[in-house]
Amino acid sequence: MEACVLRYQSDTAHPQDIVPIYFVHSMERPFCQVPSCWCHTDQGKAAALLGDVQSGAMILHNGADFTDERTV
C-alpha cells in the first residue's frame, strides 16, 4: 500500500516537503478491523496526531491553516 501525500508546486527550483495524509474513519473509531484498509497506513503516526487533537494540543483548524499556506 502506498502512502498518500500532497505535493505542492512552487515557483522555486527546489521541491517542497510533502504533507502526509492520514485516512481515518471517524474520531471515535479511526481504525477498522480490515488489515488492508488505508486507515492502517502509518497508523502509529495517525494515532499520535489524533491523540494531540483529542487532548486539545492541536485543533483541526490548525491543519486547515497549514493547507492554506499559513504557518500554524
CNS distance restraints for C-alpha pairs under 8 A (distance, minus, plus):
assign (resid   1 and name CA) (resid  38 and name CA) 7.69 0.50 0.50
assign (resid   1 and name CA) (resid  41 and name CA) 7.41 0.50 0.50
assign (resid   3 and name CA) (resid  20 and name CA) 7.77 0.50 0.50
assign (resid   3 and name CA) (resid  21 and name CA) 7.80 0.50 0.50
assign (resid   3 and name CA) (resid  41 and name CA) 6.57 0.50 0.50
assign (resid   3 and name CA) (resid  42 and name CA) 7.84 0.50 0.50
assign (resid   4 and name CA) (resid  20 and name CA) 6.57 0.50 0.50
assign (resid   4 and name CA) (resid  21 and name CA) 5.73 0.50 0.50
assign (resid   4 and name CA) (resid  22 and name CA) 7.70 0.50 0.50
assign (resid   5 and name CA) (resid  18 and name CA) 6.15 0.50 0.50
assign (resid   5 and name CA) (resid  19 and name CA) 5.68 0.50 0.50
assign (resid   5 and name CA) (resid  20 and name CA) 4.83 0.50 0.50
assign (resid   5 and name CA) (resid  21 and name CA) 5.60 0.50 0.50
assign (resid   6 and name CA) (resid  18 and name CA) 5.93 0.50 0.50
assign (resid   6 and name CA) (resid  19 and name CA) 5.36 0.50 0.50
assign (resid   6 and name CA) (resid  20 and name CA) 6.63 0.50 0.50
assign (resid   6 and name CA) (resid  21 and name CA) 7.13 0.50 0.50
assign (resid   7 and name CA) (resid  16 and name CA) 7.31 0.50 0.50
assign (resid   7 and name CA) (resid  17 and name CA) 7.59 0.50 0.50
assign (resid   7 and name CA) (resid  18 and name CA) 5.47 0.50 0.50
assign (resid   7 and name CA) (resid  19 and name CA) 7.00 0.50 0.50
assign (resid   8 and name CA) (resid  16 and name CA) 6.35 0.50 0.50
assign (resid   8 and name CA) (resid  18 and name CA) 7.44 0.50 0.50
assign (resid   9 and name CA) (resid  15 and name CA) 7.47 0.50 0.50
assign (resid   9 and name CA) (resid  16 and name CA) 7.34 0.50 0.50
assign (resid  10 and name CA) (resid  15 and name CA) 7.69 0.50 0.50
assign (resid  10 and name CA) (resid  16 and name CA) 7.55 0.50 0.50
assign (resid  22 and name CA) (resid  39 and name CA) 7.02 0.50 0.50
assign (resid  22 and name CA) (resid  41 and name CA) 7.44 0.50 0.50
assign (resid  22 and name CA) (resid  42 and name CA) 7.41 0.50 0.50
assign (resid  22 and name CA) (resid  46 and name CA) 5.93 0.50 0.50
assign (resid  23 and name CA) (resid  38 and name CA) 6.15 0.50 0.50
assign (resid  23 and name CA) (resid  39 and name CA) 4.77 0.50 0.50
assign (resid  23 and name CA) (resid  41 and name CA) 7.82 0.50 0.50
assign (resid  24 and name CA) (resid  29 and name CA) 7.90 0.50 0.50
assign (resid  24 and name CA) (resid  30 and name CA) 4.51 0.50 0.50
assign (resid  24 and name CA) (resid  31 and name CA) 6.06 0.50 0.50
assign (resid  24 and name CA) (resid  39 and name CA) 5.12 0.50 0.50
assign (resid  25 and name CA) (resid  29 and name CA) 6.31 0.50 0.50
assign (resid  25 and name CA) (resid  30 and name CA) 4.68 0.50 0.50
assign (resid  25 and name CA) (resid  31 and name CA) 6.28 0.50 0.50
assign (resid  25 and name CA) (resid  32 and name CA) 7.45 0.50 0.50
assign (resid  25 and name CA) (resid  39 and name CA) 7.23 0.50 0.50
assign (resid  26 and name CA) (resid  30 and name CA) 4.81 0.50 0.50
assign (resid  27 and name CA) (resid  50 and name CA) 7.53 0.50 0.50
assign (resid  30 and name CA) (resid  39 and name CA) 7.28 0.50 0.50
assign (resid  31 and name CA) (resid  39 and name CA) 5.66 0.50 0.50
assign (resid  31 and name CA) (resid  40 and name CA) 6.74 0.50 0.50
assign (resid  32 and name CA) (resid  37 and name CA) 7.52 0.50 0.50
assign (resid  32 and name CA) (resid  39 and name CA) 7.21 0.50 0.50
assign (resid  35 and name CA) (resid  40 and name CA) 6.77 0.50 0.50
assign (resid  36 and name CA) (resid  40 and name CA) 7.25 0.50 0.50
assign (resid  37 and name CA) (resid  41 and name CA) 7.85 0.50 0.50
assign (resid  39 and name CA) (resid  43 and name CA) 6.73 0.50 0.50
assign (resid  42 and name CA) (resid  46 and name CA) 6.25 0.50 0.50
assign (resid  43 and name CA) (resid  47 and name CA) 5.93 0.50 0.50
assign (resid  44 and name CA) (resid  48 and name CA) 6.25 0.50 0.50
assign (resid  45 and name CA) (resid  49 and name CA) 6.28 0.50 0.50
assign (resid  46 and name CA) (resid  50 and name CA) 6.12 0.50 0.50
assign (resid  47 and name CA) (resid  51 and name CA) 6.01 0.50 0.50
assign (resid  48 and name CA) (resid  52 and name CA) 6.38 0.50 0.50
assign (resid  49 and name CA) (resid  53 and name CA) 6.39 0.50 0.50
assign (resid  50 and name CA) (resid  54 and name CA) 6.05 0.50 0.50
assign (resid  51 and name CA) (resid  55 and name CA) 6.02 0.50 0.50
assign (resid  52 and name CA) (resid  56 and name CA) 6.15 0.50 0.50
assign (resid  52 and name CA) (resid  57 and name CA) 5.02 0.50 0.50
assign (resid  52 and name CA) (resid  58 and name CA) 5.53 0.50 0.50
assign (resid  53 and name CA) (resid  57 and name CA) 6.01 0.50 0.50
assign (resid  53 and name CA) (resid  58 and name CA) 4.82 0.50 0.50
assign (resid  53 and name CA) (resid  59 and name CA) 5.42 0.50 0.50
assign (resid  53 and name CA) (resid  60 and name CA) 7.00 0.50 0.50
assign (resid  58 and name CA) (resid  62 and name CA) 6.77 0.50 0.50
assign (resid  59 and name CA) (resid  63 and name CA) 7.45 0.50 0.50
assign (resid  60 and name CA) (resid  64 and name CA) 6.74 0.50 0.50
assign (resid  61 and name CA) (resid  65 and name CA) 6.30 0.50 0.50
assign (resid  62 and name CA) (resid  66 and name CA) 6.32 0.50 0.50
assign (resid  62 and name CA) (resid  72 and name CA) 5.80 0.50 0.50
assign (resid  63 and name CA) (resid  67 and name CA) 6.38 0.50 0.50
assign (resid  63 and name CA) (resid  72 and name CA) 7.82 0.50 0.50
assign (resid  64 and name CA) (resid  68 and name CA) 6.32 0.50 0.50
assign (resid  65 and name CA) (resid  69 and name CA) 6.64 0.50 0.50
assign (resid  65 and name CA) (resid  70 and name CA) 5.30 0.50 0.50
assign (resid  65 and name CA) (resid  71 and name CA) 6.78 0.50 0.50
assign (resid  65 and name CA) (resid  72 and name CA) 6.38 0.50 0.50
assign (resid  66 and name CA) (resid  70 and name CA) 5.29 0.50 0.50
assign (resid  66 and name CA) (resid  71 and name CA) 5.88 0.50 0.50
assign (resid  66 and name CA) (resid  72 and name CA) 6.17 0.50 0.50
